[in-house]
Amino acid sequence: MTIKIVTDSSVQLTTAEIAQYNIKVVPLLVGFGGDLTADTAVSTAEFDQQMAVSPVLPTTSQPPIGDFVSCYDELTADGSQVLSLHLTETLSGTVNAARQAAKLASGDVTVIDTQAADRGMAFQVLTAARMAHAGADMATILAKITVIRQHTKTYLFVDTLD
């Protein structure tokens, strides 16, 4: 049985990392005083430029539950399991949307709160992807990412307080 890895766009994986392990990324949503769009549709440079000139701060939202259900159903249609690792619930409702979707999905889905963000989260996602690619079972992968989560600290730095 194959284990497929799902995460959200807050993970900051490179396109090469995503392609190498066939990781499915469900995008969060972002907007500046109007409609929300997938944050993967806006480059970091474009976002920074818009943030500098926008009179309002951006708003964000977790992906709709339906996006997760569709993703999970697609990936489990062949009998595969899904391991879905997400942005900490202390910063976003994303992992809770994923949990709700897992209950609605047709296949076997395990959802994990990485208790991290950005590249701190990526340590768990990439380890899970490498292990799944090598044929490890779910219990072995979960044990390893638990150890990583317990030993990861995430620090935030900002360029300006404006």
MODELLER restraints for C-alpha pairs under 7 A, 6 or more apart:
rsr = mdl.restraints
at = mdl.atoms
rsr.add(forms.Gaussian(group=physical.xy_distance, feature=features.Distance(at['CA:1:A'], at['CA:80:A']), mean=5.73, stdev=0.5))
rsr.add(forms.Gaussian(group=physical.xy_distance, feature=features.Distance(at['CA:2:A'], at['CA:80:A']), mean=4.84, stdev=0.5))
rsr.add(forms.Gaussian(group=physical.xy_distance, feature=features.Distance(at['CA:2:A'], at['CA:81:A']), mean=6.23, stdev=0.5))
rsr.add(forms.Gaussian(group=physical.xy_distance, feature=features.Distance(at['CA:3:A'], at['CA:80:A']), mean=5.71, stdev=0.5))
rsr.add(forms.Gaussian(group=physical.xy_distance, feature=features.Distance(at['CA:3:A'], at['CA:81:A']), mean=4.75, stdev=0.5))
rsr.add(forms.Gaussian(group=physical.xy_distance, feature=features.Distance(at['CA:3:A'], at['CA:82:A']), mean=5.51, stdev=0.5))
rsr.add(forms.Gaussian(group=physical.xy_distance, feature=features.Distance(at['CA:3:A'], at['CA:83:A']), mean=6.77, stdev=0.5))
rsr.add(forms.Gaussian(group=physical.xy_distance, feature=features.Distance(at['CA:3:A'], at['CA:132:A']), mean=5.63, stdev=0.5))
rsr.add(forms.Gaussian(group=physical.xy_distance, feature=features.Distance(at['CA:4:A'], at['CA:80:A']), mean=6.87, stdev=0.5))
rsr.add(forms.Gaussian(group=physical.xy_distance, feature=features.Distance(at['CA:4:A'], at['CA:81:A']), mean=6.21, stdev=0.5))
rsr.add(forms.Gaussian(group=physical.xy_distance, feature=features.Distance(at['CA:4:A'], at['CA:82:A']), mean=4.81, stdev=0.5))
rsr.add(forms.Gaussian(group=physical.xy_distance, feature=features.Distance(at['CA:4:A'], at['CA:83:A']), mean=6.18, stdev=0.5))
rsr.add(forms.Gaussian(group=physical.xy_distance, feature=features.Distance(at['CA:5:A'], at['CA:23:A']), mean=5.28, stdev=0.5))
rsr.add(forms.Gaussian(group=physical.xy_distance, feature=features.Distance(at['CA:5:A'], at['CA:24:A']), mean=6.31, stdev=0.5))
rsr.add(forms.Gaussian(group=physical.xy_distance, feature=features.Distance(at['CA:5:A'], at['CA:82:A']), mean=5.87, stdev=0.5))
rsr.add(forms.Gaussian(group=physical.xy_distance, feature=features.Distance(at['CA:5:A'], at['CA:83:A']), mean=5.05, stdev=0.5))
rsr.add(forms.Gaussian(group=physical.xy_distance, feature=features.Distance(at['CA:5:A'], at['CA:84:A']), mean=5.86, stdev=0.5))
rsr.add(forms.Gaussian(group=physical.xy_distance, feature=features.Distance(at['CA:5:A'], at['CA:129:A']), mean=6.08, stdev=0.5))
rsr.add(forms.Gaussian(group=physical.xy_distance, feature=features.Distance(at['CA:6:A'], at['CA:23:A']), mean=5.82, stdev=0.5))
rsr.add(forms.Gaussian(group=physical.xy_distance, feature=features.Distance(at['CA:6:A'], at['CA:24:A']), mean=4.67, stdev=0.5))
rsr.add(forms.Gaussian(group=physical.xy_distance, feature=features.Distance(at['CA:6:A'], at['CA:25:A']), mean=5.86, stdev=0.5))
rsr.add(forms.Gaussian(group=physical.xy_distance, feature=features.Distance(at['CA:6:A'], at['CA:82:A']), mean=7.00, stdev=0.5))
rsr.add(forms.Gaussian(group=physical.xy_distance, feature=features.Distance(at['CA:6:A'], at['CA:83:A']), mean=6.18, stdev=0.5))
rsr.add(forms.Gaussian(group=physical.xy_distance, feature=features.Distance(at['CA:6:A'], at['CA:84:A']), mean=4.46, stdev=0.5))
rsr.add(forms.Gaussian(group=physical.xy_distance, feature=features.Distance(at['CA:6:A'], at['CA:85:A']), mean=6.31, stdev=0.5))
rsr.add(forms.Gaussian(group=physical.xy_distance, feature=features.Distance(at['CA:7:A'], at['CA:24:A']), mean=6.36, stdev=0.5))
rsr.add(forms.Gaussian(group=physical.xy_distance, feature=features.Distance(at['CA:7:A'], at['CA:25:A']), mean=5.03, stdev=0.5))
rsr.add(forms.Gaussian(group=physical.xy_distance, feature=features.Distance(at['CA:7:A'], at['CA:26:A']), mean=6.24, stdev=0.5))
rsr.add(forms.Gaussian(group=physical.xy_distance, feature=features.Distance(at['CA:7:A'], at['CA:84:A']), mean=5.57, stdev=0.5))
rsr.add(forms.Gaussian(group=physical.xy_distance, feature=features.Distance(at['CA:7:A'], at['CA:85:A']), mean=5.01, stdev=0.5))
rsr.add(forms.Gaussian(group=physical.xy_distance, feature=features.Distance(at['CA:7:A'], at['CA:86:A']), mean=5.51, stdev=0.5))
rsr.add(forms.Gaussian(group=physical.xy_distance, feature=features.Distance(at['CA:8:A'], at['CA:25:A']), mean=5.00, stdev=0.5))
rsr.add(forms.Gaussian(group=physical.xy_distance, feature=features.Distance(at['CA:8:A'], at['CA:26:A']), mean=4.65, stdev=0.5))
rsr.add(forms.Gaussian(group=physical.xy_distance, feature=features.Distance(at['CA:8:A'], at['CA:27:A']), mean=5.57, stdev=0.5))
rsr.add(forms.Gaussian(group=physical.xy_distance, feature=features.Distance(at['CA:8:A'], at['CA:28:A']), mean=6.71, stdev=0.5))
rsr.add(forms.Gaussian(group=physical.xy_distance, feature=features.Distance(at['CA:8:A'], at['CA:86:A']), mean=5.94, stdev=0.5))
rsr.add(forms.Gaussian(group=physical.xy_distance, feature=features.Distance(at['CA:9:A'], at['CA:25:A']), mean=5.87, stdev=0.5))
rsr.add(forms.Gaussian(group=physical.xy_distance, feature=features.Distance(at['CA:9:A'], at['CA:26:A']), mean=6.12, stdev=0.5))
rsr.add(forms.Gaussian(group=physical.xy_distance, feature=features.Distance(at['CA:9:A'], at['CA:27:A']), mean=4.82, stdev=0.5))
rsr.add(forms.Gaussian(group=physical.xy_distance, feature=features.Distance(at['CA:9:A'], at['CA:28:A']), mean=6.01, stdev=0.5))
rsr.add(forms.Gaussian(group=physical.xy_distance, feature=features.Distance(at['CA:9:A'], at['CA:40:A']), mean=6.92, stdev=0.5))
rsr.add(forms.Gaussian(group=physical.xy_distance, feature=features.Distance(at['CA:10:A'], at['CA:87:A']), mean=6.64, stdev=0.5))
rsr.add(forms.Gaussian(group=physical.xy_distance, feature=features.Distance(at['CA:10:A'], at['CA:117:A']), mean=6.52, stdev=0.5))
rsr.add(forms.Gaussian(group=physical.xy_distance, feature=features.Distance(at['CA:10:A'], at['CA:118:A']), mean=5.56, stdev=0.5))
rsr.add(forms.Gaussian(group=physical.xy_distance, feature=features.Distance(at['CA:11:A'], at['CA:117:A']), mean=6.19, stdev=0.5))
rsr.add(forms.Gaussian(group=physical.xy_distance, feature=features.Distance(at['CA:11:A'], at['CA:118:A']), mean=4.32, stdev=0.5))
rsr.add(forms.Gaussian(group=physical.xy_distance, feature=features.Distance(at['CA:11:A'], at['CA:119:A']), mean=5.99, stdev=0.5))
rsr.add(forms.Gaussian(group=physical.xy_distance, feature=features.Distance(at['CA:11:A'], at['CA:121:A']), mean=5.87, stdev=0.5))
rsr.add(forms.Gaussian(group=physical.xy_distance, feature=features.Distance(at['CA:11:A'], at['CA:122:A']), mean=5.59, stdev=0.5))
rsr.add(forms.Gaussian(group=physical.xy_distance, feature=features.Distance(at['CA:12:A'], at['CA:118:A']), mean=5.35, stdev=0.5))
rsr.add(forms.Gaussian(group=physical.xy_distance, feature=features.Distance(at['CA:12:A'], at['CA:119:A']), mean=6.11, stdev=0.5))
rsr.add(forms.Gaussian(group=physical.xy_distance, feature=features.Distance(at['CA:13:A'], at['CA:122:A']), mean=6.66, stdev=0.5))
rsr.add(forms.Gaussian(group=physical.xy_distance, feature=features.Distance(at['CA:21:A'], at['CA:129:A']), mean=5.92, stdev=0.5))
rsr.add(forms.Gaussian(group=physical.xy_distance, feature=features.Distance(at['CA:21:A'], at['CA:130:A']), mean=6.95, stdev=0.5))
rsr.add(forms.Gaussian(group=physical.xy_distance, feature=features.Distance(at['CA:21:A'], at['CA:133:A']), mean=6.87, stdev=0.5))
rsr.add(forms.Gaussian(group=physical.xy_distance, feature=features.Distance(at['CA:27:A'], at['CA:38:A']), mean=5.53, stdev=0.5))
rsr.add(forms.Gaussian(group=physical.xy_distance, feature=features.Distance(at['CA:27:A'], at['CA:39:A']), mean=6.08, stdev=0.5))
rsr.add(forms.Gaussian(group=physical.xy_distance, feature=features.Distance(at['CA:27:A'], at['CA:40:A']), mean=6.10, stdev=0.5))
rsr.add(forms.Gaussian(group=physical.xy_distance, feature=features.Distance(at['CA:27:A'], at['CA:63:A']), mean=6.35, stdev=0.5))
rsr.add(forms.Gaussian(group=physical.xy_distance, feature=features.Distance(at['CA:28:A'], at['CA:38:A']), mean=5.81, stdev=0.5))
rsr.add(forms.Gaussian(group=physical.xy_distance, feature=features.Distance(at['CA:28:A'], at['CA:39:A']), mean=5.73, stdev=0.5))
rsr.add(forms.Gaussian(group=physical.xy_distance, feature=features.Distance(at['CA:28:A'], at['CA:61:A']), mean=6.13, stdev=0.5))
rsr.add(forms.Gaussian(group=physical.xy_distance, feature=features.Distance(at['CA:28:A'], at['CA:62:A']), mean=5.08, stdev=0.5))
rsr.add(forms.Gaussian(group=physical.xy_distance, feature=features.Distance(at['CA:28:A'], at['CA:63:A']), mean=5.04, stdev=0.5))
rsr.add(forms.Gaussian(group=physical.xy_distance, feature=features.Distance(at['CA:29:A'], at['CA:36:A']), mean=5.62, stdev=0.5))
rsr.add(forms.Gaussian(group=physical.xy_distance, feature=features.Distance(at['CA:29:A'], at['CA:37:A']), mean=5.15, stdev=0.5))
rsr.add(forms.Gaussian(group=physical.xy_distance, feature=features.Distance(at['CA:29:A'], at['CA:38:A']), mean=4.52, stdev=0.5))
rsr.add(forms.Gaussian(group=physical.xy_distance, feature=features.Distance(at['CA:29:A'], at['CA:39:A']), mean=5.25, stdev=0.5))
rsr.add(forms.Gaussian(group=physical.xy_distance, feature=features.Distance(at['CA:29:A'], at['CA:60:A']), mean=5.39, stdev=0.5))
rsr.add(forms.Gaussian(group=physical.xy_distance, feature=features.Distance(at['CA:29:A'], at['CA:61:A']), mean=5.04, stdev=0.5))
rsr.add(forms.Gaussian(group=physical.xy_distance, feature=features.Distance(at['CA:29:A'], at['CA:62:A']), mean=6.24, stdev=0.5))
rsr.add(forms.Gaussian(group=physical.xy_distance, feature=features.Distance(at['CA:29:A'], at['CA:63:A']), mean=6.39, stdev=0.5))
rsr.add(forms.Gaussian(group=physical.xy_distance, feature=features.Distance(at['CA:30:A'], at['CA:36:A']), mean=5.03, stdev=0.5))
rsr.add(forms.Gaussian(group=physical.xy_distance, feature=features.Distance(at['CA:30:A'], at['CA:37:A']), mean=5.49, stdev=0.5))
rsr.add(forms.Gaussian(group=physical.xy_distance, feature=features.Distance(at['CA:30:A'], at['CA:38:A']), mean=6.33, stdev=0.5))
rsr.add(forms.Gaussian(group=physical.xy_distance, feature=features.Distance(at['CA:30:A'], at['CA:39:A']), mean=5.51, stdev=0.5))
rsr.add(forms.Gaussian(group=physical.xy_distance, feature=features.Distance(at['CA:30:A'], at['CA:58:A']), mean=6.65, stdev=0.5))
rsr.add(forms.Gaussian(group=physical.xy_distance, feature=features.Distance(at['CA:30:A'], at['CA:59:A']), mean=5.64, stdev=0.5))
rsr.add(forms.Gaussian(group=physical.xy_distance, feature=features.Distance(at['CA:30:A'], at['CA:60:A']), mean=4.36, stdev=0.5))
rsr.add(forms.Gaussian(group=physical.xy_distance, feature=features.Distance(at['CA:30:A'], at['CA:61:A']), mean=6.52, stdev=0.5))
rsr.add(forms.Gaussian(group=physical.xy_distance, feature=features.Distance(at['CA:31:A'], at['CA:37:A']), mean=6.27, stdev=0.5))
rsr.add(forms.Gaussian(group=physical.xy_distance, feature=features.Distance(at['CA:31:A'], at['CA:58:A']), mean=5.40, stdev=0.5))
rsr.add(forms.Gaussian(group=physical.xy_distance, feature=features.Distance(at['CA:31:A'], at['CA:59:A']), mean=5.35, stdev=0.5))
rsr.add(forms.Gaussian(group=physical.xy_distance, feature=features.Distance(at['CA:31:A'], at['CA:60:A']), mean=6.50, stdev=0.5))
rsr.add(forms.Gaussian(group=physical.xy_distance, feature=features.Distance(at['CA:32:A'], at['CA:56:A']), mean=6.49, stdev=0.5))
rsr.add(forms.Gaussian(group=physical.xy_distance, feature=features.Distance(at['CA:32:A'], at['CA:57:A']), mean=6.46, stdev=0.5))
rsr.add(forms.Gaussian(group=physical.xy_distance, feature=features.Distance(at['CA:32:A'], at['CA:58:A']), mean=4.51, stdev=0.5))
rsr.add(forms.Gaussian(group=physical.xy_distance, feature=features.Distance(at['CA:32:A'], at['CA:59:A']), mean=6.31, stdev=0.5))
rsr.add(forms.Gaussian(group=physical.xy_distance, feature=features.Distance(at['CA:33:A'], at['CA:56:A']), mean=6.41, stdev=0.5))
rsr.add(forms.Gaussian(group=physical.xy_distance, feature=features.Distance(at['CA:33:A'], at['CA:58:A']), mean=6.83, stdev=0.5))
rsr.add(forms.Gaussian(group=physical.xy_distance, feature=features.Distance(at['CA:62:A'], at['CA:92:A']), mean=6.79, stdev=0.5))
rsr.add(forms.Gaussian(group=physical.xy_distance, feature=features.Distance(at['CA:62:A'], at['CA:93:A']), mean=5.89, stdev=0.5))
rsr.add(forms.Gaussian(group=physical.xy_distance, feature=features.Distance(at['CA:62:A'], at['CA:94:A']), mean=4.68, stdev=0.5))
rsr.add(forms.Gaussian(group=physical.xy_distance, feature=features.Distance(at['CA:63:A'], at['CA:94:A']), mean=6.54, stdev=0.5))
rsr.add(forms.Gaussian(group=physical.xy_distance, feature=features.Distance(at['CA:65:A'], at['CA:97:A']), mean=5.32, stdev=0.5))
rsr.add(forms.Gaussian(group=physical.xy_distance, feature=features.Distance(at['CA:65:A'], at['CA:98:A']), mean=6.59, stdev=0.5))
rsr.add(forms.Gaussian(group=physical.xy_distance, feature=features.Distance(at['CA:65:A'], at['CA:101:A']), mean=5.46, stdev=0.5))
rsr.add(forms.Gaussian(group=physical.xy_distance, feature=features.Distance(at['CA:68:A'], at['CA:98:A']), mean=6.09, stdev=0.5))
rsr.add(forms.Gaussian(group=physical.xy_distance, feature=features.Distance(at['CA:68:A'], at['CA:101:A']), mean=5.77, stdev=0.5))
rsr.add(forms.Gaussian(group=physical.xy_distance, feature=features.Distance(at['CA:69:A'], at['CA:101:A']), mean=5.02, stdev=0.5))
rsr.add(forms.Gaussian(group=physical.xy_distance, feature=features.Distance(at['CA:69:A'], at['CA:102:A']), mean=6.78, stdev=0.5))
rsr.add(forms.Gaussian(group=physical.xy_distance, feature=features.Distance(at['CA:69:A'], at['CA:104:A']), mean=6.64, stdev=0.5))
rsr.add(forms.Gaussian(group=physical.xy_distance, feature=features.Distance(at['CA:69:A'], at['CA:105:A']), mean=5.30, stdev=0.5))
rsr.add(forms.Gaussian(group=physical.xy_distance, feature=features.Distance(at['CA:72:A'], at['CA:82:A']), mean=6.96, stdev=0.5))
rsr.add(forms.Gaussian(group=physical.xy_distance, feature=features.Distance(at['CA:72:A'], at['CA:105:A']), mean=6.18, stdev=0.5))
rsr.add(forms.Gaussian(group=physical.xy_distance, feature=features.Distance(at['CA:73:A'], at['CA:105:A']), mean=5.76, stdev=0.5))
rsr.add(forms.Gaussian(group=physical.xy_distance, feature=features.Distance(at['CA:73:A'], at['CA:106:A']), mean=5.81, stdev=0.5))
rsr.add(forms.Gaussian(group=physical.xy_distance, feature=features.Distance(at['CA:73:A'], at['CA:107:A']), mean=6.29, stdev=0.5))
rsr.add(forms.Gaussian(group=physical.xy_distance, feature=features.Distance(at['CA:76:A'], at['CA:82:A']), mean=6.82, stdev=0.5))
rsr.add(forms.Gaussian(group=physical.xy_distance, feature=features.Distance(at['CA:76:A'], at['CA:107:A']), mean=5.16, stdev=0.5))
rsr.add(forms.Gaussian(group=physical.xy_distance, feature=features.Distance(at['CA:76:A'], at['CA:108:A']), mean=6.95, stdev=0.5))
rsr.add(forms.Gaussian(group=physical.xy_distance, feature=features.Distance(at['CA:81:A'], at['CA:108:A']), mean=5.09, stdev=0.5))
rsr.add(forms.Gaussian(group=physical.xy_distance, feature=features.Distance(at['CA:81:A'], at['CA:109:A']), mean=5.99, stdev=0.5))
rsr.add(forms.Gaussian(group=physical.xy_distance, feature=features.Distance(at['CA:82:A'], at['CA:108:A']), mean=6.33, stdev=0.5))
rsr.add(forms.Gaussian(group=physical.xy_distance, feature=features.Distance(at['CA:82:A'], at['CA:109:A']), mean=4.68, stdev=0.5))
rsr.add(forms.Gaussian(group=physical.xy_distance, feature=features.Distance(at['CA:82:A'], at['CA:110:A']), mean=6.18, stdev=0.5))
rsr.add(forms.Gaussian(group=physical.xy_distance, feature=features.Distance(at['CA:83:A'], at['CA:109:A']), mean=6.03, stdev=0.5))
rsr.add(forms.Gaussian(group=physical.xy_distance, feature=features.Distance(at['CA:83:A'], at['CA:110:A']), mean=4.96, stdev=0.5))
rsr.add(forms.Gaussian(group=physical.xy_distance, feature=features.Distance(at['CA:83:A'], at['CA:111:A']), mean=6.08, stdev=0.5))
rsr.add(forms.Gaussian(group=physical.xy_distance, feature=features.Distance(at['CA:84:A'], at['CA:110:A']), mean=6.05, stdev=0.5))
rsr.add(forms.Gaussian(group=physical.xy_distance, feature=features.Distance(at['CA:84:A'], at['CA:111:A']), mean=4.70, stdev=0.5))
rsr.add(forms.Gaussian(group=physical.xy_distance, feature=features.Distance(at['CA:84:A'], at['CA:112:A']), mean=6.13, stdev=0.5))
rsr.add(forms.Gaussian(group=physical.xy_distance, feature=features.Distance(at['CA:85:A'], at['CA:111:A']), mean=5.97, stdev=0.5))
rsr.add(forms.Gaussian(group=physical.xy_distance, feature=features.Distance(at['CA:85:A'], at['CA:112:A']), mean=4.80, stdev=0.5))
rsr.add(forms.Gaussian(group=physical.xy_distance, feature=features.Distance(at['CA:85:A'], at['CA:113:A']), mean=6.17, stdev=0.5))
rsr.add(forms.Gaussian(group=physical.xy_distance, feature=features.Distance(at['CA:85:A'], at['CA:114:A']), mean=6.16, stdev=0.5))
rsr.add(forms.Gaussian(group=physical.xy_distance, feature=features.Distance(at['CA:85:A'], at['CA:125:A']), mean=6.48, stdev=0.5))
rsr.add(forms.Gaussian(group=physical.xy_distance, feature=features.Distance(at['CA:86:A'], at['CA:94:A']), mean=6.84, stdev=0.5))
rsr.add(forms.Gaussian(group=physical.xy_distance, feature=features.Distance(at['CA:86:A'], at['CA:95:A']), mean=5.42, stdev=0.5))
rsr.add(forms.Gaussian(group=physical.xy_distance, feature=features.Distance(at['CA:86:A'], at['CA:112:A']), mean=6.31, stdev=0.5))
rsr.add(forms.Gaussian(group=physical.xy_distance, feature=features.Distance(at['CA:86:A'], at['CA:113:A']), mean=5.38, stdev=0.5))
rsr.add(forms.Gaussian(group=physical.xy_distance, feature=features.Distance(at['CA:86:A'], at['CA:114:A']), mean=5.73, stdev=0.5))
rsr.add(forms.Gaussian(group=physical.xy_distance, feature=features.Distance(at['CA:87:A'], at['CA:94:A']), mean=6.63, stdev=0.5))
rsr.add(forms.Gaussian(group=physical.xy_distance, feature=features.Distance(at['CA:87:A'], at['CA:95:A']), mean=6.43, stdev=0.5))
rsr.add(forms.Gaussian(group=physical.xy_distance, feature=features.Distance(at['CA:87:A'], at['CA:113:A']), mean=6.43, stdev=0.5))
rsr.add(forms.Gaussian(group=physical.xy_distance, feature=features.Distance(at['CA:87:A'], at['CA:114:A']), mean=6.11, stdev=0.5))
rsr.add(forms.Gaussian(group=physical.xy_distance, feature=features.Distance(at['CA:87:A'], at['CA:115:A']), mean=6.70, stdev=0.5))
rsr.add(forms.Gaussian(group=physical.xy_distance, feature=features.Distance(at['CA:87:A'], at['CA:116:A']), mean=5.96, stdev=0.5))
rsr.add(forms.Gaussian(group=physical.xy_distance, feature=features.Distance(at['CA:87:A'], at['CA:117:A']), mean=5.26, stdev=0.5))
rsr.add(forms.Gaussian(group=physical.xy_distance, feature=features.Distance(at['CA:88:A'], at['CA:95:A']), mean=6.93, stdev=0.5))
rsr.add(forms.Gaussian(group=physical.xy_distance, feature=features.Distance(at['CA:88:A'], at['CA:113:A']), mean=5.39, stdev=0.5))
rsr.add(forms.Gaussian(group=physical.xy_distance, feature=features.Distance(at['CA:88:A'], at['CA:114:A']), mean=5.67, stdev=0.5))
rsr.add(forms.Gaussian(group=physical.xy_distance, feature=features.Distance(at['CA:88:A'], at['CA:115:A']), mean=4.23, stdev=0.5))
rsr.add(forms.Gaussian(group=physical.xy_distance, feature=features.Distance(at['CA:88:A'], at['CA:116:A']), mean=5.24, stdev=0.5))
rsr.add(forms.Gaussian(group=physical.xy_distance, feature=features.Distance(at['CA:88:A'], at['CA:117:A']), mean=6.50, stdev=0.5))
rsr.add(forms.Gaussian(group=physical.xy_distance, feature=features.Distance(at['CA:89:A'], at['CA:95:A']), mean=6.05, stdev=0.5))
rsr.add(forms.Gaussian(group=physical.xy_distance, feature=features.Distance(at['CA:89:A'], at['CA:113:A']), mean=6.72, stdev=0.5))
rsr.add(forms.Gaussian(group=physical.xy_distance, feature=features.Distance(at['CA:95:A'], at['CA:113:A']), mean=6.05, stdev=0.5))
rsr.add(forms.Gaussian(group=physical.xy_distance, feature=features.Distance(at['CA:98:A'], at['CA:111:A']), mean=6.71, stdev=0.5))
rsr.add(forms.Gaussian(group=physical.xy_distance, feature=features.Distance(at['CA:99:A'], at['CA:111:A']), mean=5.98, stdev=0.5))
rsr.add(forms.Gaussian(group=physical.xy_distance, feature=features.Distance(at['CA:102:A'], at['CA:109:A']), mean=5.60, stdev=0.5))
rsr.add(forms.Gaussian(group=physical.xy_distance, feature=features.Distance(at['CA:114:A'], at['CA:121:A']), mean=5.97, stdev=0.5))
rsr.add(forms.Gaussian(group=physical.xy_distance, feature=features.Distance(at['CA:114:A'], at['CA:149:A']), mean=6.61, stdev=0.5))
rsr.add(forms.Gaussian(group=physical.xy_distance, feature=features.Distance(at['CA:116:A'], at['CA:154:A']), mean=6.64, stdev=0.5))
rsr.add(forms.Gaussian(group=physical.xy_distance, feature=features.Distance(at['CA:120:A'], at['CA:152:A']), mean=6.59, stdev=0.5))
rsr.add(forms.Gaussian(group=physical.xy_distance, feature=features.Distance(at['CA:120:A'], at['CA:154:A']), mean=5.72, stdev=0.5))
rsr.add(forms.Gaussian(group=physical.xy_distance, feature=features.Distance(at['CA:124:A'], at['CA:145:A']), mean=5.33, stdev=0.5))
rsr.add(forms.Gaussian(group=physical.xy_distance, feature=features.Distance(at['CA:124:A'], at['CA:148:A']), mean=6.47, stdev=0.5))
rsr.add(forms.Gaussian(group=physical.xy_distance, feature=features.Distance(at['CA:128:A'], at['CA:141:A']), mean=5.79, stdev=0.5))
rsr.add(forms.Gaussian(group=physical.xy_distance, feature=features.Distance(at['CA:128:A'], at['CA:145:A']), mean=6.88, stdev=0.5))
rsr.add(forms.Gaussian(group=physical.xy_distance, feature=features.Distance(at['CA:131:A'], at['CA:141:A']), mean=6.48, stdev=0.5))
